[in-house]
Amino acid sequence: MPLFLIVLLLFASASSMFGGVKPLTAKEIALMLRGGYSSETVLRDLSSRRYADTFDSAIEKQLIQAGANPALIEALRSGTYQLSPSEIAAAKEKLAARQAKTPEATLPSKTIAPASQETSAPPPSRTPDPKLPADTIYRLLQGDLVYYHYGAIVHFDDTTLEHKKLFLFFFSSNGSKPGRKLTTQLVEYYNRVVPQHPEFEVIFFSADRTQFGMETCMTQSSMPWPAVAYEKVGSKSGAIPKDLVREIPCLVLADASGRILSHSGTGEKDSSPEKVLDDLDRNLARSKDALAQTH
């Protein structure tokens, strides 16, 4: 199966496992405001996600203290974005079901080990579709990326990806303790390796339930690589092979044309983030040797 399809399926699977866009609660709005989001941004989120909570004088006081402006307070007071009682109950029931299905304790505690000294070759890559162009991944991601830049999440200039040779797709969530740990270690790896190997890039696919969660993950780690924009979460469709992603964090290594070189997240013994990074190191070494032979 070509990588571009597998990435879409992995993305959809992550969304189904950890929830797509869900309504906002008063607590989440307060957290967003205290985290630096403007009232205008919250209003934009409410227009698409709606409000699944009560609104009374105590909540009004809480939100004003968090930084809500009069327009946001009035919108909540008027019930403009309010879900019906039955919709609120359904949303809470759905959230409880998701939390029961994917408790934190079930997430794997993975860490990145130093690059292996083994000389064995990485597992065989899948045969790419001969019809796929060499810039398949660039085309797949074009226009859909953001990144952390000087304290804000802004649009990413994806033309920089056009000539990349290797891509490391990173599926994780700020709500996952192992995911946060792997993010920190992956940032260290990235900052150490990229100066010598500008031919590869990491792409973050968030499995967070909210945009606030995704952006918190990016800002707290000063994430140096781009991410798929949050509003694209849940927009991918197609049949989902259930055995592709059984856990997060998950890494998928591929070349620019769509060949899968290595991946983790299937729960198998030889499928882990550190194994994928070992395979990446070997591919980068071969890339460096090939470049040296042309000079």
C-alpha positions in Angstrom: 0.0 0.0 0.0 1.5 3.4 -1.0 2.6 5.6 1.9 0.3 8.5 1.1 -2.7 6.2 1.7 -1.2 4.7 4.8 -0.5 8.1 6.3 -4.2 9.1 5.7 -5.3 5.9 7.3 -3.0 6.3 10.3 -4.2 9.8 10.7 -7.8 8.8 10.6 -7.1 5.9 13.0 -5.4 8.3 15.5 -8.4 10.6 15.2 -10.8 7.7 15.9 -8.7 6.5 18.9 -8.3 9.8 20.7 -11.3 11.7 19.5 -11.8 14.4 16.8 -13.3 17.8 17.3 -15.5 18.0 20.4 -17.5 20.8 22.0 -15.8 23.2 24.4 -16.5 23.3 28.2 -16.1 26.2 30.5 -13.0 24.7 32.0 -11.4 24.3 28.5 -12.3 27.9 27.6 -10.7 29.2 30.8 -7.5 27.1 30.1 -7.4 28.5 26.6 -7.7 32.1 27.8 -5.1 31.6 30.5 -2.8 30.0 28.0 -2.8 33.1 25.8 -5.6 32.6 23.4 -7.7 35.7 22.7 -11.5 35.9 23.2 -11.8 36.2 19.4 -10.0 32.9 18.9 -12.2 31.2 21.4 -15.3 32.6 19.6 -14.1 31.2 16.4 -13.6 27.8 18.0 -17.1 28.0 19.5 -18.6 28.7 16.1 -17.5 25.3 14.9 -17.3 23.2 18.1 -20.2 24.8 20.2 -20.5 25.0 23.9 -21.3 21.9 26.0 -21.7 23.3 29.5 -23.9 25.4 31.7 -23.4 29.2 32.1 -24.1 30.9 35.3 -22.7 33.8 37.4 -19.9 31.6 38.9 -18.7 30.5 35.4 -19.0 34.1 34.2 -16.8 35.3 37.0 -14.3 32.5 36.3 -14.0 33.3 32.7 -13.7 37.1 33.2 -10.8 36.4 35.6 -9.3 34.2 33.0 -9.4 37.1 30.5 -12.7 36.8 28.6 -13.9 40.0 27.0 -17.5 41.3 27.0 -18.3 39.8 23.5 -17.3 36.3 24.6 -19.3 36.6 27.8 -22.3 37.9 26.0 -22.1 35.1 23.4 -22.1 32.5 26.1 -24.8 34.2 28.2 -27.1 34.4 25.2 -26.7 30.8 24.3 -25.6 31.5 20.7 -23.3 28.5 20.7 -25.1 26.4 23.4 -25.8 22.8 22.7 -29.2 21.4 23.7 -29.4 19.4 27.0 -29.6 16.2 25.0 -26.6 17.1 22.9 -24.6 18.0 26.0 -25.5 14.6 27.6 -24.5 12.8 24.4 -21.2 14.7 24.3 -20.4 13.8 27.9 -21.3 10.2 27.3 -19.1 10.0 24.2 -16.2 11.5 26.1 -16.6 9.1 29.0 -16.6 6.2 26.6 -13.4 7.4 24.9 -11.7 7.8 28.2 -12.7 4.3 29.3 -11.5 2.9 26.0 -8.1 4.6 26.0 -6.9 5.1 29.6 -3.5 6.6 30.2 -2.3 3.4 31.8 -2.6 1.6 28.5 -0.2 3.9 26.7 3.3 2.4 26.2 6.3 3.8 28.1 8.7 4.1 25.2 12.0 6.0 25.1 14.6 6.7 22.5 17.7 4.6 22.9 21.1 5.6 21.3 21.5 4.5 17.7 22.1 0.8 17.5 25.6 -0.4 16.5 24.1 -3.4 14.6 25.1 -3.7 11.0 22.0 -5.5 9.9 20.0 -3.9 7.1 16.6 -2.3 7.9 13.5 -4.2 7.1 12.6 -4.3 3.4 10.6 -1.3 2.3 7.2 -1.6 0.6 7.2 -1.4 -3.2 6.0 2.0 -4.2 3.3 2.5 -6.8 5.3 3.3 -10.0 2.7 5.9 -10.8 3.5 8.0 -7.7 5.8 11.0 -8.4 9.1 11.5 -6.5 7.5 14.4 -4.5 4.4 12.5 -3.3 4.8 13.4 0.3 5.4 17.1 -0.5 2.2 17.1 -2.5 0.3 15.3 0.3 1.3 17.9 2.9 1.2 21.0 0.8 -0.9 23.8 2.3 -1.7 21.8 5.5 1.2 22.5 7.8 1.8 24.9 10.8 4.8 25.3 13.1 5.9 26.9 16.4 7.6 30.2 15.6 8.6 32.9 18.2 5.9 31.9 20.7 3.0 31.4 18.2 1.6 28.7 15.9 1.8 30.0 12.4 1.5 28.7 8.8 4.6 26.7 7.6 6.3 27.4 4.3 6.0 23.9 2.9 8.1 24.7 -0.2 11.1 23.8 2.1 9.9 20.2 1.9 10.0 19.9 -1.9 13.5 18.5 -2.0 13.5 16.5 1.3 14.5 12.8 0.9 13.3 11.3 4.1 10.2 12.0 6.3 9.6 10.9 9.9 5.9 11.1 10.8 5.3 11.5 14.5 1.9 10.5 15.9 1.5 11.6 19.5 -0.7 13.5 22.0 0.0 16.0 24.7 -2.3 13.9 26.9 0.0 11.0 26.6 2.9 10.9 29.2 5.0 8.6 27.0 4.2 10.9 24.1 5.5 13.9 25.9 8.6 12.1 27.0 9.3 10.9 23.4 8.7 14.5 22.1 11.4 15.9 24.4 13.9 13.2 23.4 13.0 13.5 19.7 13.5 17.3 19.9 17.1 16.6 21.2 17.7 14.1 18.4 16.3 16.4 15.7 18.4 19.4 16.8 21.5 17.2 16.9 21.0 15.5 13.5 19.4 18.0 11.2 22.4 20.3 10.9 24.3 17.4 9.3 21.3 16.0 7.5 19.0 18.7 6.1 17.6 16.1 3.7 15.1 14.8 6.3 12.1 16.3 8.2 9.8 15.3 11.0 6.1 15.9 10.6 3.8 15.9 13.7 0.3 14.4 13.6 -1.6 15.3 16.7 -4.0 12.9 18.4 -5.1 15.5 20.9 -8.8 16.1 21.5 -8.4 19.9 21.2 -6.4 22.4 19.3 -5.3 23.8 22.6 -3.8 20.4 23.5 -2.0 20.2 20.3 -0.6 23.7 20.5 0.4 23.2 24.1 2.4 20.2 23.1 4.1 22.2 20.4 4.9 25.3 22.5 6.0 23.5 25.7 8.5 21.5 23.8 9.5 24.3 21.4 8.8 21.8 18.7 11.3 22.5 15.8 9.5 20.6 13.1 6.1 21.3 11.3 2.7 19.8 12.2 -0.4 19.0 10.3 -2.9 21.8 11.1 -5.4 20.8 13.7 -8.4 21.7 11.6 -7.4 18.9 9.3 -7.9 16.3 12.1 -10.8 14.1 11.3 -11.1 15.3 7.7 -9.4 12.2 6.3 -11.5 9.3 5.3 -11.2 5.7 4.0 -11.0 2.2 5.3 -8.8 2.0 8.4 -6.7 -1.1 8.8 -6.9 -1.6 12.5 -3.5 -3.2 12.9 -1.5 -0.1 11.7 -1.8 2.0 14.9 -2.4 0.2 18.2 -0.6 2.7 20.4 1.0 6.1 20.6 3.6 7.5 20.4 4.2 6.1 16.9 6.8 6.9 14.2 6.6 6.2 10.5 9.7 6.6 8.4 9.3 7.0 4.6 11.1 8.4 1.6 9.8 11.3 -0.5 8.2 9.1 -3.1 6.0 7.1 -0.6 8.0 4.0 0.3 7.6 3.0 4.0 11.1 2.2 5.4 10.2 1.6 9.0 7.3 2.1 11.4 6.3 1.5 15.0 3.0 1.4 16.8 1.8 -2.1 15.9 2.6 -3.5 19.3 5.0 -6.0 17.9 8.3 -6.8 19.7 10.5 -5.4 16.9 8.2 -2.4 16.3 9.2 0.6 18.5 10.2 4.3 18.1 13.8 3.5 18.9 13.9 0.9 16.2 12.6 3.4 13.7 15.3 5.9 14.7 17.9 3.2 14.3 16.6 2.6 10.7 16.6 6.4 10.1 20.3 6.6 11.2 21.2 3.9 8.8 19.4 5.6 5.9 21.0 8.9 6.7 24.4 7.3 6.7 23.8 5.7 3.3 22.5 9.1 2.0 25.7 10.7 3.2 27.9 8.0 1.6 26.0 8.4 -1.7 26.5 12.2 -1.6 30.2 11.8 -0.9 30.7 9.4 -3.9 29.2 12.1 -6.3 32.0 14.6 -5.3 
